[in-house]
């Protein structure tokens, strides 16, 4: 892949992970509670409420996607692998987390001021809840992030890395001290 593919891959990784993190903070399931004699209440559960691991893994993928810029060689390949695995892990949690979303909604319904404390009603309302598109948007963003991580694993070693000017001053001096020709250029005798 060319430099253009490098930039596009990094951009897709960052955007995908950031979008997944944002989508995890949005309501994934919602229901309106109407009990006679009590105020009407809209109860919703975000992805982070039900599956906090999704937001955490999305942050790992986001940090890894940015770290691709500052890494090179095998380290970059490892970073790409971390991005891909974190994204896939979060995606699996989104797909298999239906029961966790349901349970979090039941718990939120129990805390609602419009709920009269009827456990059977809480379960029934949770079963009738509307699933929002945010859950599936999170899944799509995680797939994009995972594909970007896989592209880094496949082609990342061949992409350009940051220049030597970004190395620490101590590292530059140590490398300069090892080169006898540079010592001669500085006016030092490397044979002493």
VEXVOSE-237603 format. One record per residue (C-alpha): residue number from 0; x, y, z. Coordinates in nm, 4 decimals. Each point is the difference from the previous one (the first is absolute). Example, Ala and Ser with C-alpha at 12.3 -4.5 7.8 and 13.67 -1.06 7.14 Angstrom:
   seq          X          Y          Z
     0     1.2300    -0.4500     0.7800
     1     0.1370     0.3440    -0.0660
//
This chain:
   seq          X          Y          Z
     0     0.0000     0.0000     0.0000
     1     0.1184     0.3489    -0.0778
     2     0.0338     0.2991     0.2304
     3    -0.3544     0.0927    -0.0946
     4    -0.1203    -0.3385     0.1214
     5     0.1991     0.0522     0.3193
     6    -0.1720     0.3290     0.0746
     7    -0.3414    -0.1372    -0.0897
     8     0.0512    -0.3050     0.2224
     9     0.1025     0.2101     0.2983
    10    -0.2927     0.2351    -0.0593
    11    -0.2488    -0.2886    -0.0239
    12     0.1402    -0.1536     0.3185
    13    -0.0315     0.3248     0.1938
    14    -0.3436     0.0877    -0.1365
    15    -0.1337    -0.3531     0.0460
    16     0.1190    -0.0300     0.3596
    17    -0.1164     0.3519     0.0912
    18    -0.3404    -0.0619    -0.1585
    19    -0.0322    -0.3289     0.1888
    20     0.0865     0.1735     0.3267
    21    -0.2593     0.2694    -0.0703
    22    -0.2671    -0.2527    -0.1040
    23     0.0615    -0.1980     0.3196
    24    -0.0931     0.3082     0.2036
    25    -0.3347     0.0384    -0.1775
    26    -0.3297    -0.1757     0.0880
    27    -0.0111    -0.3555    -0.1330
    28    -0.3399    -0.0891     0.1394
    29    -0.2903     0.2153     0.1179
    30    -0.3524    -0.0304     0.1265
    31    -0.2641     0.2368     0.1344
    32    -0.1582    -0.0839     0.3350
    33    -0.3609     0.1067     0.0517
    34    -0.1527    -0.1015     0.3306
    35    -0.3409     0.1341     0.0997
    36     0.0343     0.2672     0.2646
    37     0.3759     0.0457    -0.0532
    38     0.1992     0.2244    -0.2290
    39     0.0955    -0.1318    -0.3427
    40     0.3702    -0.0901    -0.0262
    41     0.2260    -0.0822    -0.2938
    42     0.2603    -0.2563     0.1048
    43     0.3019    -0.0761    -0.2129
    44     0.3239    -0.1933     0.0318
    45     0.3223     0.0915    -0.1756
    46     0.2531    -0.2481    -0.1253
    47     0.2409     0.1072     0.2738
    48    -0.2669    -0.0655     0.2647
    49    -0.0620    -0.3516    -0.1257
    50     0.3438    -0.0953    -0.1366
    51     0.2750     0.2260     0.1354
    52     0.2593    -0.2229    -0.1679
    53    -0.1068     0.1347    -0.3406
    54     0.0935     0.3584     0.0822
    55     0.3236    -0.1118     0.1634
    56     0.1089    -0.2089    -0.2967
    57    -0.0993     0.2795    -0.2393
    58     0.2358     0.2309     0.1916
    59     0.2784    -0.2585    -0.0284
    60    -0.0603    -0.0177    -0.3762
    61    -0.0011     0.3801    -0.0226
    62     0.3294     0.0327     0.1865
    63     0.1531    -0.2765    -0.2102
    64    -0.1160     0.1614    -0.3225
    65     0.1769     0.3213     0.0975
    66     0.3087    -0.1945     0.1142
    67     0.0387    -0.1416    -0.3499
    68     0.1385     0.3399    -0.1006
    69     0.2778    -0.0095     0.2595
    70     0.1024    -0.3621    -0.0444
    71     0.1902    -0.1928    -0.2637
    72     0.0881    -0.3561    -0.0995
    73    -0.1026    -0.2800     0.2305
    74    -0.1279     0.2400     0.2636
    75    -0.2418     0.1455    -0.2554
    76    -0.1130    -0.3515    -0.0900
    77    -0.0632    -0.0700     0.3689
    78    -0.1944     0.3244     0.0365
    79    -0.2122    -0.0941    -0.3010
    80    -0.0666    -0.3386     0.1554
    81    -0.1115     0.1659     0.3245
    82    -0.2344     0.2302    -0.1940
    83    -0.1489    -0.2912    -0.1938
    84    -0.0451    -0.2216     0.3077
    85    -0.1460     0.2793     0.2158
    86    -0.2462     0.0899    -0.2755
    87    -0.0986    -0.3615    -0.0578
    88    -0.0403    -0.0611     0.3733
    89    -0.2286     0.3011     0.0312
    90    -0.1946    -0.1088    -0.3096
    91    -0.0562    -0.3458     0.1481
    92    -0.1247     0.1648     0.3205
    93    -0.2452     0.2128    -0.2006
    94    -0.1343    -0.2998    -0.1919
    95    -0.0297    -0.2312     0.3010
    96    -0.0992     0.2653     0.2549
    97    -0.3754    -0.0038    -0.0504
    98    -0.0633    -0.1529     0.3415
    99     0.2238     0.2569     0.1680
   100    -0.1931     0.2836    -0.1672
   101    -0.3276    -0.1603     0.1094
   102     0.1209    -0.0431     0.3595
   103     0.1287     0.3586     0.0160
   104    -0.3371     0.1241    -0.1236
   105    -0.1838    -0.2051     0.2633
   106     0.2270     0.1529     0.2640
   107    -0.0643     0.3518    -0.1329
   108    -0.3737    -0.0669    -0.0030
   109     0.0158    -0.0989     0.3666
   110     0.1499     0.3434     0.0750
   111    -0.2615     0.1886    -0.2020
   112    -0.2387     0.2216     0.2017
   113    -0.2821    -0.1110    -0.2330
   114     0.0455    -0.3664     0.0950
   115    -0.2167    -0.1371     0.2776
   116     0.2480    -0.2752     0.0927
   117    -0.1611    -0.2797    -0.2013
   118     0.2844    -0.2326    -0.1115
   119    -0.2173    -0.1760    -0.2596
   120    -0.0923     0.3354    -0.1532
   121     0.3678     0.0991    -0.0107
   122     0.0855    -0.3176    -0.1915
   123    -0.2911     0.0473    -0.2387
   124     0.0942     0.3616    -0.0696
   125     0.3635    -0.0960    -0.0544
   126    -0.1124    -0.2656    -0.2494
   127    -0.2082     0.2616    -0.1859
   128     0.2796     0.2593    -0.0045
   129     0.1145     0.1573    -0.3228
   130     0.3533    -0.0745    -0.1107
   131     0.1598     0.3100    -0.1476
   132     0.2325     0.0162    -0.2979
   133     0.2909     0.1085     0.2256
   134     0.0791    -0.3589     0.0903
   135     0.0383    -0.0991    -0.3639
   136     0.1854     0.3218    -0.0826
   137     0.2476    -0.0931     0.2726
   138     0.0408    -0.3440    -0.1547
   139     0.0589     0.1460    -0.3480
   140     0.2600     0.2442     0.1359
   141     0.1786    -0.2829     0.1803
   142     0.0139    -0.2019    -0.3215
   143     0.1619     0.2970    -0.1765
   144     0.2517     0.0342     0.2826
   145     0.0772    -0.3738    -0.0069
   146     0.0589     0.0102    -0.3750
   147     0.2348     0.2961     0.0431
   148     0.1911    -0.1935     0.2675
   149     0.0243    -0.3005    -0.2313
   150     0.1331     0.2246    -0.2782
   151     0.2687     0.1296     0.2376
   152     0.0982    -0.3583     0.0826
   153     0.0177    -0.0882    -0.3695
   154     0.1729     0.3082    -0.1457
   155     0.1174     0.2108     0.2959
   156     0.3638    -0.1132    -0.0102
   157     0.0400     0.1486    -0.3469
   158    -0.1445     0.3406     0.0808
   159     0.2233     0.2959     0.0782
   160     0.0748     0.0828     0.3612
   161     0.0713     0.3215     0.1811
   162     0.3398     0.1507    -0.0765
   163     0.3041    -0.0300     0.2241
   164    -0.0471     0.3595     0.1094
   165    -0.2749    -0.1247     0.2340
   166     0.2413    -0.2282     0.1878
   167     0.1032     0.1139     0.3441
   168     0.3144     0.2128     0.0295
   169     0.1663    -0.2690     0.2152
   170    -0.0665    -0.2651    -0.2634
   171     0.1393     0.2242    -0.2752
   172     0.3173     0.0662     0.2046
   173     0.0493    -0.3697     0.0762
   174    -0.0274    -0.0849    -0.3686
   175     0.2323     0.2871    -0.0928
   176     0.2595    -0.1183     0.2560
   177     0.0046    -0.3461    -0.1599
   178     0.0970     0.1350    -0.3421
   179     0.3780     0.0596    -0.0257
   180    -0.0377     0.2066    -0.3167
   181    -0.2302     0.2436     0.1768
   182     0.2515     0.0200     0.2837
   183     0.2648     0.1016    -0.2548
   184    -0.2384     0.2613    -0.1396
   185    -0.0337     0.1456     0.3506
   186     0.3781     0.0149     0.0296
   187     0.0308    -0.2934     0.2403
   188     0.2461    -0.2856    -0.0322
   189    -0.1990    -0.3263     0.0035
   190     0.3132    -0.2080     0.0609
   191     0.0627     0.1487     0.3454
//
